Amino acid sequence: MSSEVQAFASGFPITLLHAGITFALLVAGCALYLTLSRFKEISRISEGNSASAVSFGGVILGLAIPLSMSLNASTSLIEIGVWGAATIAVQLLAFWLIDRLLSGLPQRIADGEVAAAVLLVAAKLSVAIILAAAVAG
């Protein structure tokens, strides 16, 4: 067996483990957001509210971006967990602050205004990109 195949065979399970931990953190972060949020996006999405779907999609991306950088910057499973949890905590706090600063947008999203959802997503993704860069720093 070639050295490349051996390297892949030994490294691929580790890659899957690292990705699995990060995906689990993403799911946990989304679940925590849904638990803490007063906006009940999932029920609105199931009712066909496109603005809520856009908004929650922004939450998922907003959590995934810094998580990807924390995965990139980590060298062990413990670091992945610690940095991942830290980025989720900071990002959820940032989401809460953005929702407070742009106080009228969540109600407009509940009313189905996609334009409001796009603005809220842009704000959340901006913070996510800055946080990701800080983690990569």
N, CA, C and O atoms as CSV, one atom per row, in Angstrom:
chain,resi,resn,atom,element,x,y,z
A,1,MET,N,N,0.849,-1.177,0.000
A,1,MET,CA,C,0.000,0.000,0.000
A,1,MET,C,C,0.896,1.242,0.000
A,1,MET,O,O,1.895,1.299,0.717
A,2,SER,N,N,0.524,2.238,-0.816
A,2,SER,CA,C,1.333,3.448,-0.924
A,2,SER,C,C,1.231,4.284,0.352
A,2,SER,O,O,0.299,4.133,1.142
A,3,SER,N,N,2.200,5.158,0.531
A,3,SER,CA,C,2.211,6.013,1.729
A,3,SER,C,C,1.015,6.965,1.748
A,3,SER,O,O,0.516,7.317,2.817
A,4,GLU,N,N,0.556,7.380,0.565
A,4,GLU,CA,C,-0.604,8.276,0.498
A,4,GLU,C,C,-1.860,7.572,1.004
A,4,GLU,O,O,-2.649,8.148,1.753
A,5,VAL,N,N,-2.031,6.324,0.586
A,5,VAL,CA,C,-3.207,5.555,1.018
A,5,VAL,C,C,-3.124,5.277,2.511
A,5,VAL,O,O,-4.137,5.346,3.207
A,6,GLN,N,N,-1.945,4.967,3.009
A,6,GLN,CA,C,-1.773,4.740,4.439
A,6,GLN,C,C,-2.072,6.012,5.237
A,6,GLN,O,O,-2.716,5.959,6.285
A,7,ALA,N,N,-1.599,7.152,4.733
A,7,ALA,CA,C,-1.876,8.426,5.413
A,7,ALA,C,C,-3.368,8.709,5.436
A,7,ALA,O,O,-3.910,9.151,6.449
A,8,PHE,N,N,-4.028,8.450,4.313
A,8,PHE,CA,C,-5.479,8.642,4.263
A,8,PHE,C,C,-6.185,7.695,5.228
A,8,PHE,O,O,-7.085,8.110,5.957
A,9,ALA,N,N,-5.788,6.447,5.235
A,9,ALA,CA,C,-6.433,5.443,6.097
A,9,ALA,C,C,-6.267,5.778,7.575
A,9,ALA,O,O,-7.161,5.508,8.378
A,10,SER,N,N,-5.146,6.357,7.932
A,10,SER,CA,C,-4.956,6.713,9.344
A,10,SER,C,C,-5.573,8.070,9.679
A,10,SER,O,O,-6.020,8.284,10.806
A,11,GLY,N,N,-5.600,8.987,8.710
A,11,GLY,CA,C,-6.101,10.332,8.990
A,11,GLY,C,C,-7.591,10.514,8.824
A,11,GLY,O,O,-8.187,11.350,9.503
A,12,PHE,N,N,-8.207,9.753,7.939
A,12,PHE,CA,C,-9.632,9.940,7.651
A,12,PHE,C,C,-10.533,9.706,8.864
A,12,PHE,O,O,-11.454,10.494,9.080
A,13,PRO,N,N,-10.312,8.664,9.663
A,13,PRO,CA,C,-11.157,8.503,10.864
A,13,PRO,C,C,-11.045,9.683,11.830
A,13,PRO,O,O,-12.026,10.062,12.470
A,14,ILE,N,N,-9.860,10.253,11.930
A,14,ILE,CA,C,-9.674,11.426,12.804
A,14,ILE,C,C,-10.437,12.617,12.235
A,14,ILE,O,O,-11.059,13.377,12.977
A,15,THR,N,N,-10.386,12.774,10.924
A,15,THR,CA,C,-11.130,13.853,10.269
A,15,THR,C,C,-12.624,13.703,10.544
A,15,THR,O,O,-13.303,14.676,10.872
A,16,LEU,N,N,-13.126,12.485,10.408
A,16,LEU,CA,C,-14.549,12.244,10.680
A,16,LEU,C,C,-14.896,12.540,12.139
A,16,LEU,O,O,-15.957,13.098,12.421
A,17,LEU,N,N,-14.021,12.176,13.058
A,17,LEU,CA,C,-14.262,12.444,14.475
A,17,LEU,C,C,-14.293,13.947,14.739
A,17,LEU,O,O,-15.184,14.437,15.434
A,18,HIS,N,N,-13.328,14.676,14.190
A,18,HIS,CA,C,-13.297,16.138,14.375
A,18,HIS,C,C,-14.542,16.787,13.774
A,18,HIS,O,O,-15.157,17.654,14.395
A,19,ALA,N,N,-14.909,16.367,12.568
A,19,ALA,CA,C,-16.112,16.919,11.931
A,19,ALA,C,C,-17.355,16.542,12.721
A,19,ALA,O,O,-18.253,17.367,12.888
A,20,GLY,N,N,-17.420,15.317,13.205
A,20,GLY,CA,C,-18.578,14.878,13.989
A,20,GLY,C,C,-18.761,15.693,15.256
A,20,GLY,O,O,-19.882,16.067,15.600
A,21,ILE,N,N,-17.672,15.968,15.948
A,21,ILE,CA,C,-17.745,16.790,17.163
A,21,ILE,C,C,-18.221,18.194,16.810
A,21,ILE,O,O,-19.048,18.767,17.520
A,22,THR,N,N,-17.713,18.740,15.735
A,22,THR,CA,C,-18.102,20.091,15.334
A,22,THR,C,C,-19.562,20.128,14.892
A,22,THR,O,O,-20.274,21.079,15.217
A,23,PHE,N,N,-20.021,19.120,14.162
A,23,PHE,CA,C,-21.439,19.057,13.793
A,23,PHE,C,C,-22.321,18.936,15.030
A,23,PHE,O,O,-23.382,19.556,15.103
A,24,ALA,N,N,-21.881,18.137,16.005
A,24,ALA,CA,C,-22.647,18.010,17.258
A,24,ALA,C,C,-22.719,19.355,17.976
A,24,ALA,O,O,-23.761,19.712,18.524
A,25,LEU,N,N,-21.617,20.097,17.973
A,25,LEU,CA,C,-21.629,21.436,18.577
A,25,LEU,C,C,-22.584,22.363,17.832
A,25,LEU,O,O,-23.284,23.164,18.451
A,26,LEU,N,N,-22.614,22.257,16.513
A,26,LEU,CA,C,-23.533,23.077,15.716
A,26,LEU,C,C,-24.981,22.755,16.057
A,26,LEU,O,O,-25.792,23.662,16.242
A,27,VAL,N,N,-25.306,21.487,16.139
A,27,VAL,CA,C,-26.672,21.086,16.493
A,27,VAL,C,C,-27.013,21.567,17.900
A,27,VAL,O,O,-28.113,22.064,18.140
A,28,ALA,N,N,-26.071,21.420,18.827
A,28,ALA,CA,C,-26.302,21.880,20.203
A,28,ALA,C,C,-26.487,23.395,20.245
A,28,ALA,O,O,-27.349,23.894,20.968
A,29,GLY,N,N,-25.684,24.128,19.476
A,29,GLY,CA,C,-25.819,25.581,19.431
A,29,GLY,C,C,-27.162,26.001,18.860
A,29,GLY,O,O,-27.794,26.924,19.373
A,30,CYS,N,N,-27.602,25.332,17.805
A,30,CYS,CA,C,-28.913,25.640,17.214
A,30,CYS,C,C,-30.036,25.315,18.195
A,30,CYS,O,O,-30.989,26.081,18.336
A,31,ALA,N,N,-29.916,24.180,18.867
A,31,ALA,CA,C,-30.937,23.800,19.848
A,31,ALA,C,C,-30.975,24.794,21.003
A,31,ALA,O,O,-32.049,25.155,21.485
A,32,LEU,N,N,-29.814,25.229,21.439
A,32,LEU,CA,C,-29.753,26.221,22.519
A,32,LEU,C,C,-30.371,27.539,22.064
A,32,LEU,O,O,-31.112,28.173,22.815
A,33,TYR,N,N,-30.069,27.946,20.849
A,33,TYR,CA,C,-30.669,29.162,20.309
A,33,TYR,C,C,-32.193,29.042,20.297
A,33,TYR,O,O,-32.900,29.950,20.734
A,34,LEU,N,N,-32.686,27.920,19.797
A,34,LEU,CA,C,-34.142,27.731,19.729
A,34,LEU,C,C,-34.774,27.706,21.113
A,34,LEU,O,O,-35.893,28.183,21.300
A,35,THR,N,N,-34.058,27.151,22.078
A,35,THR,CA,C,-34.562,27.108,23.450
A,35,THR,C,C,-34.607,28.501,24.067
A,35,THR,O,O,-35.568,28.851,24.752
A,36,LEU,N,N,-33.570,29.291,23.826
A,36,LEU,CA,C,-33.477,30.619,24.431
A,36,LEU,C,C,-34.265,31.684,23.675
A,36,LEU,O,O,-34.639,32.708,24.247
A,37,SER,N,N,-34.513,31.444,22.402
A,37,SER,CA,C,-35.187,32.440,21.577
A,37,SER,C,C,-36.658,32.550,21.937
A,37,SER,O,O,-37.329,31.558,22.222
A,38,ARG,N,N,-37.130,33.768,21.917
A,38,ARG,CA,C,-38.553,33.990,22.179
A,38,ARG,C,C,-39.347,34.070,20.876
A,38,ARG,O,O,-40.547,34.345,20.890
A,39,PHE,N,N,-38.671,33.829,19.749
A,39,PHE,CA,C,-39.304,34.067,18.462
A,39,PHE,C,C,-39.909,32.827,17.822
A,39,PHE,O,O,-40.651,32.963,16.849
A,40,LYS,N,N,-39.634,31.637,18.311
A,40,LYS,CA,C,-40.273,30.386,17.880
A,40,LYS,C,C,-40.207,30.186,16.367
A,40,LYS,O,O,-41.229,29.996,15.707
A,41,GLU,N,N,-38.988,30.233,15.832
A,41,GLU,CA,C,-38.792,30.122,14.386
A,41,GLU,C,C,-39.331,28.818,13.796
A,41,GLU,O,O,-39.942,28.828,12.727
A,42,ILE,N,N,-39.111,27.711,14.475
A,42,ILE,CA,C,-39.502,26.415,13.908
A,42,ILE,C,C,-41.003,26.344,13.672
A,42,ILE,O,O,-41.441,25.848,12.634
A,43,SER,N,N,-41.790,26.829,14.612
A,43,SER,CA,C,-43.241,26.798,14.397
A,43,SER,C,C,-43.647,27.739,13.269
A,43,SER,O,O,-44.566,27.435,12.508
A,44,ARG,N,N,-42.973,28.870,13.160
A,44,ARG,CA,C,-43.285,29.799,12.067
A,44,ARG,C,C,-42.859,29.223,10.719
A,44,ARG,O,O,-43.552,29.397,9.716
A,45,ILE,N,N,-41.728,28.543,10.700
A,45,ILE,CA,C,-41.267,27.919,9.458
A,45,ILE,C,C,-42.252,26.843,9.019
A,45,ILE,O,O,-42.582,26.740,7.838
A,46,SER,N,N,-42.720,26.041,9.973
A,46,SER,CA,C,-43.687,24.993,9.618
A,46,SER,C,C,-45.012,25.571,9.149
A,46,SER,O,O,-45.775,24.892,8.462
A,47,GLU,N,N,-45.294,26.815,9.511
A,47,GLU,CA,C,-46.497,27.503,9.038
A,47,GLU,C,C,-46.272,28.181,7.689
A,47,GLU,O,O,-47.195,28.763,7.119
A,48,GLY,N,N,-45.021,28.103,7.173
A,48,GLY,CA,C,-44.724,28.671,5.862
A,48,GLY,C,C,-44.155,30.073,5.878
A,48,GLY,O,O,-44.161,30.745,4.847
A,49,ASN,N,N,-43.665,30.534,7.013
A,49,ASN,CA,C,-43.104,31.878,7.107
A,49,ASN,C,C,-41.681,31.876,6.539
A,49,ASN,O,O,-40.744,31.413,7.189
A,50,SER,N,N,-41.536,32.393,5.332
A,50,SER,CA,C,-40.237,32.424,4.653
A,50,SER,C,C,-39.229,33.307,5.384
A,50,SER,O,O,-38.040,32.989,5.425
A,51,ALA,N,N,-39.688,34.388,5.947
A,51,ALA,CA,C,-38.784,35.281,6.671
A,51,ALA,C,C,-38.154,34.569,7.864
A,51,ALA,O,O,-36.970,34.757,8.144
A,52,SER,N,N,-38.927,33.763,8.559
A,52,SER,CA,C,-38.378,32.998,9.682
A,52,SER,C,C,-37.371,31.964,9.202
A,52,SER,O,O,-36.376,31.705,9.879
A,53,ALA,N,N,-37.623,31.371,8.037
A,53,ALA,CA,C,-36.680,30.400,7.479
A,53,ALA,C,C,-35.361,31.079,7.125
A,53,ALA,O,O,-34.291,30.534,7.397
A,54,VAL,N,N,-35.429,32.251,6.528
A,54,VAL,CA,C,-34.220,33.009,6.210
A,54,VAL,C,C,-33.485,33.371,7.492
A,54,VAL,O,O,-32.263,33.238,7.569
A,55,SER,N,N,-34.218,33.822,8.488
A,55,SER,CA,C,-33.620,34.215,9.755
A,55,SER,C,C,-32.929,33.041,10.444
A,55,SER,O,O,-31.798,33.174,10.911
A,56,PHE,N,N,-33.597,31.903,10.508
A,56,PHE,CA,C,-32.990,30.750,11.163
A,56,PHE,C,C,-31.826,30.198,10.340
A,56,PHE,O,O,-30.855,29.692,10.901
A,57,GLY,N,N,-31.920,30.292,9.026
A,57,GLY,CA,C,-30.779,29.921,8.188
A,57,GLY,C,C,-29.561,30.760,8.514
A,57,GLY,O,O,-28.436,30.261,8.504
A,58,GLY,N,N,-29.780,32.030,8.802
A,58,GLY,CA,C,-28.689,32.907,9.223
A,58,GLY,C,C,-28.098,32.503,10.558
A,58,GLY,O,O,-26.894,32.635,10.780
A,59,VAL,N,N,-28.944,32.013,11.443
A,59,VAL,CA,C,-28.451,31.528,12.735
A,59,VAL,C,C,-27.542,30.322,12.519
A,59,VAL,O,O,-26.462,30.237,13.104
A,60,ILE,N,N,-27.985,29.395,11.678
A,60,ILE,CA,C,-27.186,28.197,11.422
A,60,ILE,C,C,-25.828,28.584,10.827
A,60,ILE,O,O,-24.786,28.122,11.292
A,61,LEU,N,N,-25.848,29.429,9.803
A,61,LEU,CA,C,-24.582,29.878,9.200
A,61,LEU,C,C,-23.752,30.689,10.191
A,61,LEU,O,O,-22.529,30.553,10.246
A,62,GLY,N,N,-24.420,31.527,10.967
A,62,GLY,CA,C,-23.718,32.354,11.941
A,62,GLY,C,C,-23.023,31.545,13.016
A,62,GLY,O,O,-22.012,31.984,13.563
A,63,LEU,N,N,-23.543,30.385,13.324
A,63,LEU,CA,C,-22.867,29.495,14.269
A,63,LEU,C,C,-21.801,28.659,13.572
A,63,LEU,O,O,-20.748,28.391,14.151
A,64,ALA,N,N,-22.062,28.248,12.341
A,64,ALA,CA,C,-21.147,27.362,11.631
A,64,ALA,C,C,-19.834,28.060,11.258
A,64,ALA,O,O,-18.774,27.435,11.289
A,65,ILE,N,N,-19.897,29.332,10.912
A,65,ILE,CA,C,-18.680,30.030,10.470
A,65,ILE,C,C,-17.620,30.072,11.577
A,65,ILE,O,O,-16.486,29.660,11.330
A,66,PRO,N,N,-17.937,30.552,12.785
A,66,PRO,CA,C,-16.903,30.539,13.820
A,66,PRO,C,C,-16.541,29.122,14.280
A,66,PRO,O,O,-15.403,28.869,14.675
A,67,LEU,N,N,-17.513,28.194,14.229
A,67,LEU,CA,C,-17.189,26.811,14.575
A,67,LEU,C,C,-16.163,26.233,13.606
A,67,LEU,O,O,-15.267,25.491,14.009
A,68,SER,N,N,-16.300,26.575,12.335
A,68,SER,CA,C,-15.333,26.062,11.355
A,68,SER,C,C,-13.937,26.601,11.639
A,68,SER,O,O,-12.954,25.876,11.490
A,69,MET,N,N,-13.839,27.847,12.039
A,69,MET,CA,C,-12.532,28.405,12.366
A,69,MET,C,C,-11.983,27.826,13.666
A,69,MET,O,O,-10.776,27.624,13.798
A,70,SER,N,N,-12.868,27.559,14.627
A,70,SER,CA,C,-12.374,26.950,15.863
A,70,SER,C,C,-11.881,25.533,15.592
A,70,SER,O,O,-10.922,25.079,16.217
A,71,LEU,N,N,-12.527,24.835,14.668
A,71,LEU,CA,C,-12.052,23.512,14.261
A,71,LEU,C,C,-10.691,23.637,13.581
A,71,LEU,O,O,-9.787,22.843,13.843
A,72,ASN,N,N,-10.551,24.613,12.725
A,72,ASN,CA,C,-9.299,24.827,12.009
A,72,ASN,C,C,-8.155,25.194,12.958
A,72,ASN,O,O,-7.013,24.795,12.730
A,73,ALA,N,N,-8.450,25.943,14.011
A,73,ALA,CA,C,-7.416,26.413,14.922
A,73,ALA,C,C,-7.080,25.411,16.030
A,73,ALA,O,O,-6.103,25.596,16.756
A,74,SER,N,N,-7.875,24.368,16.160
A,74,SER,CA,C,-7.695,23.409,17.255
A,74,SER,C,C,-6.794,22.253,16.838
A,74,SER,O,O,-6.733,21.869,15.670
A,75,THR,N,N,-6.097,21.714,17.837
A,75,THR,CA,C,-5.198,20.588,17.568
A,75,THR,C,C,-5.598,19.316,18.313
A,75,THR,O,O,-4.980,18.269,18.120
A,76,SER,N,N,-6.616,19.394,19.156
A,76,SER,CA,C,-7.038,18.203,19.899
A,76,SER,C,C,-8.561,18.217,20.045
A,76,SER,O,O,-9.216,19.230,19.799
A,77,LEU,N,N,-9.095,17.090,20.444
A,77,LEU,CA,C,-10.540,17.003,20.657
A,77,LEU,C,C,-11.003,17.950,21.754
A,77,LEU,O,O,-12.078,18.542,21.656
A,78,ILE,N,N,-10.202,18.093,22.788
A,78,ILE,CA,C,-10.565,18.997,23.886
A,78,ILE,C,C,-10.593,20.439,23.393
A,78,ILE,O,O,-11.507,21.191,23.732
A,79,GLU,N,N,-9.614,20.825,22.605
A,79,GLU,CA,C,-9.606,22.184,22.046
A,79,GLU,C,C,-10.807,22.424,21.149
A,79,GLU,O,O,-11.414,23.495,21.188
A,80,ILE,N,N,-11.149,21.436,20.346
A,80,ILE,CA,C,-12.328,21.582,19.486
A,80,ILE,C,C,-13.561,21.845,20.344
A,80,ILE,O,O,-14.358,22.731,20.035
A,81,GLY,N,N,-13.717,21.084,21.413
A,81,GLY,CA,C,-14.865,21.262,22.301
A,81,GLY,C,C,-14.860,22.599,23.021
A,81,GLY,O,O,-15.883,23.280,23.089
A,82,VAL,N,N,-13.707,22.971,23.557
A,82,VAL,CA,C,-13.613,24.227,24.322
A,82,VAL,C,C,-13.803,25.428,23.407
A,82,VAL,O,O,-14.622,26.301,23.694
A,83,TRP,N,N,-13.051,25.482,22.301
A,83,TRP,CA,C,-13.193,26.603,21.377
A,83,TRP,C,C,-14.578,26.626,20.743
A,83,TRP,O,O,-15.159,27.694,20.554
A,84,GLY,N,N,-15.102,25.463,20.418
A,84,GLY,CA,C,-16.440,25.403,19.836
A,84,GLY,C,C,-17.491,25.938,20.791
A,84,GLY,O,O,-18.347,26.734,20.402
A,85,ALA,N,N,-17.427,25.500,22.044
A,85,ALA,CA,C,-18.389,25.978,23.042
A,85,ALA,C,C,-18.229,27.482,23.267
A,85,ALA,O,O,-19.217,28.201,23.423
A,86,ALA,N,N,-16.990,27.948,23.284
A,86,ALA,CA,C,-16.748,29.379,23.483
A,86,ALA,C,C,-17.315,30.204,22.325
A,86,ALA,O,O,-17.929,31.246,22.550
A,87,THR,N,N,-17.112,29.744,21.094
A,87,THR,CA,C,-17.641,30.508,19.959
A,87,THR,C,C,-19.166,30.489,19.941
A,87,THR,O,O,-19.797,31.477,19.565
A,88,ILE,N,N,-19.752,29.376,20.345
A,88,ILE,CA,C,-21.220,29.325,20.420
A,88,ILE,C,C,-21.722,30.321,21.459
A,88,ILE,O,O,-22.668,31.066,21.202
A,89,ALA,N,N,-21.098,30.334,22.623
A,89,ALA,CA,C,-21.526,31.259,23.681
A,89,ALA,C,C,-21.403,32.711,23.231
A,89,ALA,O,O,-22.325,33.503,23.427
A,90,VAL,N,N,-20.279,33.060,22.636
A,90,VAL,CA,C,-20.080,34.439,22.176
A,90,VAL,C,C,-21.075,34.781,21.070
A,90,VAL,O,O,-21.644,35.872,21.054
A,91,GLN,N,N,-21.278,33.847,20.152
A,91,GLN,CA,C,-22.182,34.115,19.033
A,91,GLN,C,C,-23.623,34.242,19.516
A,91,GLN,O,O,-24.349,35.115,19.040
A,92,LEU,N,N,-24.053,33.401,20.442
A,92,LEU,CA,C,-25.418,33.526,20.963
A,92,LEU,C,C,-25.608,34.852,21.698
A,92,LEU,O,O,-26.671,35.466,21.609
A,93,LEU,N,N,-24.592,35.288,22.416
A,93,LEU,CA,C,-24.656,36.601,23.068
A,93,LEU,C,C,-24.748,37.699,22.007
A,93,LEU,O,O,-25.533,38.637,22.145
A,94,ALA,N,N,-23.958,37.579,20.971
A,94,ALA,CA,C,-24.010,38.569,19.882
A,94,ALA,C,C,-25.385,38.567,19.212
A,94,ALA,O,O,-25.918,39.632,18.900
A,95,PHE,N,N,-25.963,37.383,18.988
A,95,PHE,CA,C,-27.301,37.298,18.398
A,95,PHE,C,C,-28.305,38.019,19.287
A,95,PHE,O,O,-29.163,38.753,18.795
A,96,TRP,N,N,-28.199,37.811,20.587
A,96,TRP,CA,C,-29.125,38.446,21.530
A,96,TRP,C,C,-28.983,39.972,21.450
A,96,TRP,O,O,-29.977,40.697,21.421
A,97,LEU,N,N,-27.726,40.447,21.416
A,97,LEU,CA,C,-27.499,41.896,21.332
A,97,LEU,C,C,-28.022,42.465,20.020
A,97,LEU,O,O,-28.622,43.540,20.006
A,98,ILE,N,N,-27.802,41.763,18.932
A,98,ILE,CA,C,-28.294,42.228,17.631
A,98,ILE,C,C,-29.815,42.300,17.644
A,98,ILE,O,O,-30.400,43.266,17.154
A,99,ASP,N,N,-30.454,41.276,18.205
A,99,ASP,CA,C,-31.921,41.290,18.290
A,99,ASP,C,C,-32.415,42.470,19.115
A,99,ASP,O,O,-33.472,43.030,18.825
A,100,ARG,N,N,-31.658,42.853,20.140
A,100,ARG,CA,C,-32.052,44.000,20.965
A,100,ARG,C,C,-31.811,45.319,20.231
A,100,ARG,O,O,-32.646,46.223,20.267
A,101,LEU,N,N,-30.662,45.415,19.568
A,101,LEU,CA,C,-30.336,46.656,18.859
A,101,LEU,C,C,-31.272,46.901,17.678
A,101,LEU,O,O,-31.661,48.039,17.415
A,102,LEU,N,N,-31.625,45.854,16.984
A,102,LEU,CA,C,-32.538,45.952,15.843
A,102,LEU,C,C,-33.912,45.468,16.291
A,102,LEU,O,O,-34.488,44.552,15.705
A,103,SER,N,N,-34.416,46.090,17.323
A,103,SER,CA,C,-35.578,45.578,18.055
A,103,SER,C,C,-36.835,45.386,17.217
A,103,SER,O,O,-37.633,44.500,17.522
A,104,GLY,N,N,-37.035,46.168,16.193
A,104,GLY,CA,C,-38.250,46.007,15.406
A,104,GLY,C,C,-38.204,44.853,14.420
A,104,GLY,O,O,-39.246,44.398,13.948
A,105,LEU,N,N,-36.999,44.373,14.102
A,105,LEU,CA,C,-36.876,43.348,13.070
A,105,LEU,C,C,-37.501,42.003,13.447
A,105,LEU,O,O,-38.173,41.405,12.606
A,106,PRO,N,N,-37.311,41.499,14.667
A,106,PRO,CA,C,-37.919,40.196,14.970
A,106,PRO,C,C,-39.437,40.168,14.777
A,106,PRO,O,O,-39.975,39.166,14.308
A,107,GLN,N,N,-40.126,41.236,15.126
A,107,GLN,CA,C,-41.576,41.257,14.921
A,107,GLN,C,C,-41.909,41.324,13.432
A,107,GLN,O,O,-42.868,40.700,12.977
A,108,ARG,N,N,-41.121,42.078,12.681
A,108,ARG,CA,C,-41.347,42.145,11.235
A,108,ARG,C,C,-41.101,40.785,10.579
A,108,ARG,O,O,-41.780,40.421,9.618
A,109,ILE,N,N,-40.130,40.041,11.102
A,109,ILE,CA,C,-39.881,38.684,10.596
A,109,ILE,C,C,-41.062,37.783,10.939
A,109,ILE,O,O,-41.493,36.973,10.119
A,110,ALA,N,N,-41.579,37.928,12.149
A,110,ALA,CA,C,-42.765,37.155,12.540
A,110,ALA,C,C,-43.938,37.466,11.625
A,110,ALA,O,O,-44.784,36.608,11.372
A,111,ASP,N,N,-43.983,38.687,11.135
A,111,ASP,CA,C,-45.043,39.091,10.215
A,111,ASP,C,C,-44.754,38.668,8.773
A,111,ASP,O,O,-45.567,38.908,7.880
A,112,GLY,N,N,-43.598,38.040,8.547
A,112,GLY,CA,C,-43.290,37.507,7.230
A,112,GLY,C,C,-42.497,38.406,6.314
A,112,GLY,O,O,-42.417,38.126,5.119
A,113,GLU,N,N,-41.905,39.479,6.819
A,113,GLU,CA,C,-41.135,40.397,5.979
A,113,GLU,C,C,-39.735,39.836,5.730
A,113,GLU,O,O,-38.890,39.842,6.625
A,114,VAL,N,N,-39.502,39.363,4.536
A,114,VAL,CA,C,-38.215,38.770,4.178
A,114,VAL,C,C,-37.106,39.822,4.208
A,114,VAL,O,O,-35.980,39.510,4.596
A,115,ALA,N,N,-37.397,41.047,3.811
A,115,ALA,CA,C,-36.381,42.106,3.819
A,115,ALA,C,C,-35.806,42.299,5.223
A,115,ALA,O,O,-34.600,42.491,5.378
A,116,ALA,N,N,-36.649,42.252,6.226
A,116,ALA,CA,C,-36.180,42.382,7.606
A,116,ALA,C,C,-35.293,41.195,7.984
A,116,ALA,O,O,-34.285,41.363,8.670
A,117,ALA,N,N,-35.669,40.005,7.537
A,117,ALA,CA,C,-34.875,38.809,7.833
A,117,ALA,C,C,-33.499,38.896,7.186
A,117,ALA,O,O,-32.498,38.519,7.795
A,118,VAL,N,N,-33.448,39.388,5.959
A,118,VAL,CA,C,-32.166,39.504,5.258
A,118,VAL,C,C,-31.250,40.477,5.995
A,118,VAL,O,O,-30.059,40.204,6.144
A,119,LEU,N,N,-31.779,41.598,6.455
A,119,LEU,CA,C,-30.964,42.551,7.209
A,119,LEU,C,C,-30.462,41.930,8.512
A,119,LEU,O,O,-29.299,42.106,8.874
A,120,LEU,N,N,-31.324,41.213,9.210
A,120,LEU,CA,C,-30.928,40.567,10.458
A,120,LEU,C,C,-29.859,39.513,10.202
A,120,LEU,O,O,-28.892,39.415,10.958
A,121,VAL,N,N,-30.022,38.734,9.155
A,121,VAL,CA,C,-29.026,37.720,8.802
A,121,VAL,C,C,-27.692,38.387,8.469
A,121,VAL,O,O,-26.641,37.912,8.899
A,122,ALA,N,N,-27.722,39.464,7.722
A,122,ALA,CA,C,-26.479,40.164,7.376
A,122,ALA,C,C,-25.746,40.629,8.631
A,122,ALA,O,O,-24.523,40.517,8.711
A,123,ALA,N,N,-26.474,41.142,9.595
A,123,ALA,CA,C,-25.853,41.584,10.854
A,123,ALA,C,C,-25.247,40.395,11.598
A,123,ALA,O,O,-24.128,40.483,12.105
A,124,LYS,N,N,-25.978,39.293,11.664
A,124,LYS,CA,C,-25.487,38.114,12.390
A,124,LYS,C,C,-24.297,37.482,11.682
A,124,LYS,O,O,-23.354,37.040,12.339
A,125,LEU,N,N,-24.327,37.431,10.364
A,125,LEU,CA,C,-23.199,36.860,9.625
A,125,LEU,C,C,-21.967,37.748,9.714
A,125,LEU,O,O,-20.844,37.246,9.736
A,126,SER,N,N,-22.161,39.046,9.766
A,126,SER,CA,C,-21.030,39.960,9.926
A,126,SER,C,C,-20.303,39.694,11.235
A,126,SER,O,O,-19.074,39.643,11.274
A,127,VAL,N,N,-21.059,39.529,12.293
A,127,VAL,CA,C,-20.457,39.223,13.586
A,127,VAL,C,C,-19.773,37.854,13.538
A,127,VAL,O,O,-18.696,37.679,14.107
A,128,ALA,N,N,-20.390,36.893,12.867
A,128,ALA,CA,C,-19.809,35.554,12.766
A,128,ALA,C,C,-18.465,35.582,12.050
A,128,ALA,O,O,-17.521,34.911,12.467
A,129,ILE,N,N,-18.379,36.354,10.981
A,129,ILE,CA,C,-17.128,36.437,10.223
A,129,ILE,C,C,-16.034,37.092,11.051
A,129,ILE,O,O,-14.885,36.650,11.028
A,130,ILE,N,N,-16.382,38.135,11.777
A,130,ILE,CA,C,-15.401,38.807,12.636
A,130,ILE,C,C,-14.951,37.876,13.755
A,130,ILE,O,O,-13.761,37.810,14.060
A,131,LEU,N,N,-15.881,37.160,14.365
A,131,LEU,CA,C,-15.517,36.204,15.422
A,131,LEU,C,C,-14.635,35.092,14.874
A,131,LEU,O,O,-13.678,34.675,15.526
A,132,ALA,N,N,-14.955,34.613,13.682
A,132,ALA,CA,C,-14.131,33.563,13.071
A,132,ALA,C,C,-12.711,34.051,12.838
A,132,ALA,O,O,-11.751,33.320,13.082
A,133,ALA,N,N,-12.579,35.277,12.369
A,133,ALA,CA,C,-11.251,35.840,12.145
A,133,ALA,C,C,-10.495,35.996,13.470
A,133,ALA,O,O,-9.285,35.776,13.527
A,134,ALA,N,N,-11.205,36.371,14.521
A,134,ALA,CA,C,-10.571,36.507,15.828
A,134,ALA,C,C,-10.062,35.153,16.335
A,134,ALA,O,O,-8.983,35.069,16.921
A,135,VAL,N,N,-10.842,34.104,16.108
A,135,VAL,CA,C,-10.421,32.764,16.530
A,135,VAL,C,C,-9.208,32.316,15.724
A,135,VAL,O,O,-8.283,31.710,16.264
A,136,ALA,N,N,-9.218,32.614,14.439
A,136,ALA,CA,C,-8.113,32.208,13.571
A,136,ALA,C,C,-6.834,32.995,13.870
A,136,ALA,O,O,-5.723,32.535,13.608
A,137,GLY,N,N,-7.030,34.210,14.433
A,137,GLY,CA,C,-6.038,35.199,14.695
A,137,GLY,C,C,-4.663,34.869,14.893
A,137,GLY,O,O,-3.840,35.758,15.117
